[in-house]
Amino acid sequence: MVNTEKNLIGFVHNPKVPGALNLIKSLITKLNLTNTWVSSAGEIQEFENELSNTHSVVIVGGDGTILRAIRVLNKFNVPVIGIKMGKIGFMAELTPENSFELLPKFLDSRLINQNLIRIEKRMMLEANIIKSNSTDSRLTLHALNEISVGNSKVSRLVELETAVNHIHLTNFRADAVIISTATGSTGYALSAGGPIIFPEAEMILLQPVAAHTGLRDGLILDPKTIIELKPSLDYEASISADGFEDTILNPGEKILITKSPNSALFLRAHQPDFFYEALNMRLGLAYRTQRPEE
C-alpha cells in the first residue's frame, strides 16, 4: 500500500546522461506535476527532509543510477520507477518515449492500492566492517546488487578466510569474492560465471572471481546466512557495495555480511514473469525461428 498522506514526488537523474535532466523538466511541465523535488543521484542525501514526505521517486538513467539512488532511498521505504536511459536497464520500467503516457499511472495511488500497479520488493545486503579484536562495526554498507571484496591493487590476489554461519568453509585465493543478491546475479556475479537468479527470490549467492584455491563454483545460500570474510595475514583487502565506496580494510578487520533489514521497492506494471522476456531482450539470449506455416 502507498501512504497517501505523503504528497511529494522525487525525480533523480544521472548528470552524465545527456537529456536526463531535460526529460525530467519536460515530464514535470507536460504532466502538470506539483509538489516535486529534483536531484542528481549523487546528491540525494541532501533531500532527506523531503524524502520523509515522498511517496514515489522517478529515476532517469541506467541501472547504475538506480543503484546509486537506492543506497539512500532504501532507508525511507519509498518505491521507485526507473526510466531507462542507460545501456542495460534491467531495473527500469519505462522508456523516455512511453514515460509521458505511462508515468501518471505509476504515480496514481489508487492503481497501486488496487494492485493494478504492483510494488516489487527486492532483497538487499548489509555488510559491516568489524574492528580488530572487537565486535564493533567501523562501517556499515547496504547493497542491492552485491558486496565485493578483493584487492585494491591491480593484478593482486586476495586471500579470504571464509566462514558461513560461523563454520569455516574455505580460504579463497582469488581476484575477489562476490556476495550477491538475486538482483545482482545479472551483474558482476554473472560476468564471474555465476547463475542467473529470479530477481524477487530471497537468497544469497557467494561467487568467487578467478579462484586459484578454494571453491571455484558459486554457492547459493539461505537469506538468513551470516557470511564472514577475513583477509589472511599479509593480504590487503578492500570492499565495495554495488561498485561504490571502495574502502580498504585495516589489519585484523573482518567483514560480516547478512540480509539487510531494508529492501528496495520498485513500481511495476509488468508481471513477475516479464523478467524472462527482459533477459531475452537485454542479453540477446534467443531468437524465435519462424515455422513454415507462419
Residue pairs with C-beta under 8 A, 6 or more apart in sequence:
1 112
1 113
2 55
2 56
2 79
2 109
2 112
2 113
2 119
3 55
4 55
4 109
4 113
6 53
6 54
6 55
7 35
7 53
7 55
8 35
8 36
8 37
8 50
8 53
8 54
8 55
9 33
9 35
9 36
9 37
9 54
9 55
9 56
9 57
9 58
9 107
10 36
10 37
10 38
10 39
10 47
10 50
10 51
10 54
10 56
10 57
10 58
10 78
11 24
11 27
11 28
11 36
11 37
11 38
11 39
11 57
11 58
11 60
12 38
12 39
12 40
12 41
12 44
12 57
12 58
12 59
12 60
12 61
12 65
12 69
13 20
13 21
13 23
13 24
13 38
13 39
13 40
13 41
13 59
13 60
13 61
13 65
14 20
14 40
14 41
14 60
14 61
14 62
14 64
14 65
14 85
14 86
15 21
15 40
15 41
15 42
17 60
17 61
17 62
17 65
17 85
17 86
19 85
19 96
20 60
20 61
20 85
21 38
21 60
23 60
23 83
23 85
23 96
23 99
24 38
24 58
24 60
26 100
27 33
27 58
27 99
27 100
27 103
28 36
28 38
30 100
31 100
31 103
31 104
33 107
37 47
37 50
37 54
39 46
39 47
41 59
41 61
41 65
41 68
41 69
42 68
44 51
44 69
44 72
44 73
45 72
48 72
48 76
51 72
51 73
51 76
51 78
52 76
54 76
54 78
55 78
55 109
56 78
56 79
56 80
56 81
56 106
56 107
56 267
57 69
57 73
57 78
57 79
57 80
57 81
58 80
58 81
58 83
58 103
59 65
59 66
59 69
59 80
59 81
59 82
59 83
59 92
60 83
60 85
61 82
61 83
61 85
61 86
62 84
62 85
62 86
62 87
62 88
62 89
62 92
63 86
63 88
63 89
63 90
63 91
63 92
63 187
64 86
64 243
65 86
66 80
66 82
66 91
66 92
67 144
67 145
67 242
67 243
67 244
68 242
68 244
69 80
70 80
70 124
70 144
70 264
71 142
71 143
71 241
71 242
71 244
73 80
73 264
74 124
74 142
74 144
74 260
74 262
74 263
74 264
75 262
77 262
77 263
77 265
78 265
79 119
79 265
79 266
79 267
80 264
80 265
80 266
80 267
81 93
81 94
81 103
81 106
81 107
81 266
81 267
82 89
82 91
82 92
82 93
82 94
82 266
83 92
83 93
83 94
83 95
83 96
83 99
83 103
84 92
84 94
84 95
84 96
85 96
86 92
88 282
89 282
90 186
90 199
90 278
90 282
91 183
91 266
93 106
93 266
93 267
93 268
93 269
93 270
94 102
94 103
94 106
102 269
105 111
105 116
105 117
105 269
106 112
106 117
106 267
106 269
108 117
111 117
112 118
112 119
112 267
117 267
117 268
117 269
118 267
118 268
118 269
118 271
119 265
119 266
119 267
119 268
120 200
120 265
120 266
120 267
120 268
120 272
121 200
121 263
121 264
121 265
122 144
122 181
122 182
122 183
122 199
122 200
122 263
122 264
122 265
122 266
123 181
123 182
123 183
123 201
123 202
123 203
123 223
123 259
123 260
123 263
124 142
124 143
124 144
124 181
124 259
124 260
124 262
124 263
124 264
125 142
125 143
125 144
125 146
125 147
125 179
125 181
125 204
125 241
125 257
125 258
125 259
125 260
126 140
126 141
126 142
126 257
126 258
126 259
126 260
126 261
126 262
127 140
127 141
127 142
127 143
127 147
127 179
127 239
127 241
127 255
127 256
127 257
128 137
128 139
128 140
128 141
128 255
128 256
128 257
129 137
129 138
129 139
129 140
129 239
129 247
129 249
129 253
129 254
129 255
130 136
130 137
130 138
130 253
130 254
130 255
130 256
131 137
131 138
131 250
131 252
131 253
132 250
132 251
132 252
132 253
133 252
138 250
138 253
139 247
141 147
141 239
141 241
141 245
141 247
142 241
142 260
142 262
143 181
143 184
143 241
143 242
143 260
144 181
144 183
144 184
144 242
144 264
145 180
145 181
145 183
145 184
145 187
145 188
145 242
145 243
146 178
146 179
146 180
146 181
146 184
146 187
146 188
146 189
146 241
146 242
147 178
147 179
147 180
147 239
147 240
147 241
147 255
147 257
148 176
148 177
148 178
148 179
148 188
148 209
148 239
148 240
148 243
149 158
149 160
149 176
149 177
149 179
149 229
149 237
149 238
149 239
149 255
150 158
150 174
150 175
150 176
150 177
150 209
150 237
150 238
151 157
151 158
151 175
151 176
151 235
151 236
151 237
151 238
152 236
152 237
152 238
152 246
152 248
153 236
156 236
157 173
157 174
157 175
157 212
157 235
158 172
158 173
158 174
158 175
158 176
158 177
158 231
158 235
158 236
158 237
159 171
159 172
159 173
159 231
159 232
159 235
160 171
160 172
160 174
160 177
160 229
160 230
160 231
160 232
160 235
160 237
161 168
161 171
161 228
161 229
161 230
161 231
161 232
162 168
162 169
162 170
162 171
162 172
162 177
162 206
162 214
162 227
162 228
162 229
163 169
163 227
163 228
164 206
164 219
164 221
164 225
164 226
164 227
164 228
165 225
165 226
166 226
166 228
169 215
170 213
170 214
170 215
171 213
171 214
171 232
172 208
172 211
172 213
172 214
172 215
173 211
173 212
173 213
173 214
174 208
174 209
174 210
174 211
174 212
174 213
174 214
175 209
175 210
176 192
176 208
176 209
177 206
177 207
177 208
177 209
177 229
178 184
178 188
178 189
178 192
178 194
178 205
178 206
178 207
178 208
178 209
179 204
179 205
179 206
179 207
179 227
179 229
179 257
180 187
180 188
180 189
180 194
180 204
180 205
180 206
180 207
181 203
181 204
181 205
182 197
182 198
182 199
182 200
182 201
182 202
182 203
182 205
183 199
183 264
184 205
184 242
185 194
185 195
185 196
185 197
185 199
185 205
186 196
186 199
186 279
186 283
188 243
189 205
189 207
189 218
190 196
192 207
192 208
192 209
192 210
193 207
193 218
194 205
194 207
194 218
195 205
195 218
195 220
196 279
197 203
197 205
197 220
198 272
198 275
199 275
200 272
202 223
202 259
203 220
203 221
203 222
203 223
204 220
204 221
204 222
204 223
204 225
204 227
204 257
204 259
205 218
205 219
205 220
205 221
206 218
206 219
206 220
206 221
206 227
207 218
207 219
208 214
208 215
208 216
208 218
221 227
223 259
224 258
224 259
225 258
226 256
226 257
226 258
227 256
227 257
227 258
228 254
228 255
228 256
228 257
229 237
229 254
229 255
229 257
230 253
230 254
230 255
231 237
231 249
231 253
231 254
236 248
236 249
237 248
237 249
238 246
238 247
238 248
238 249
239 246
239 247
239 249
239 255
240 246
240 247
249 255
279 285
280 286
